[in-house]
């Protein structure tokens, strides 16, 4: 049974590169359907993993797309079947209308906590399973890129809390980088030091950069500086 094509909204993301009269923003254009977007993301992840020093068993080759009512992809390992699920990172406040309502000024610890809750919900959906299941996180909007601080904080949460995934990683399609989230080599002392640091992160809006010569650009703060909705942390 073939999957039907479902349209899926996406945000705005891209990268800066030298252009005709300076540095220009190049917006990444995503396909229209959910299935095509996922294929696009998996391809970007495989390319990023190939140039990484880390080894990602789930990204050693193109996985096979599964039919509906199944995991997203099957990974060919030569032994028992393993599977890959995708999850888009979107963290929005209550009563938001779309990607543009995402916070651009936020507490990295709250951001990591919100992403963990989304992973936990997905994990509970599958329950206790014997199959090897991997999770690939991605963002289609610049507001939800996981910063290095959020990556570390989220890795600590994933190391301490129960979930069904064998590996979890995040791919940034516009930067063609992939970050391991679980498992990672972080000790409890490392995590305590990471969590002791308190900071507020501010995301500049890459779509509104101003050119300054052939190789320089300034990025203004985004207009929306709404903080993340604070919530009681999970045990």
Buried (B, 14 or more C-beta within 10 A) or exposed (E): EEBEEEEBBBBBBBBBEEEEEBBBBEEBEBBEBBBBBBBBBBEBBBBBBEEBEEEBEBBBEEBEBBEEEEBBBBBEEEEEEBBBBBBBBBBBEEEBEEBBBBBBBBBBBBBBBBBBBBBBEBBEEBEEEEEBBBBBBBBBBBBBBBBEBBBBBBBBBBBEBEBBBBBBBBBBBBEBBBBBBBEBEBEEEBBEEBBEEEEEBEBBBBEEBEBEEEEEBEBEEBEBEBEBBEEEEEE
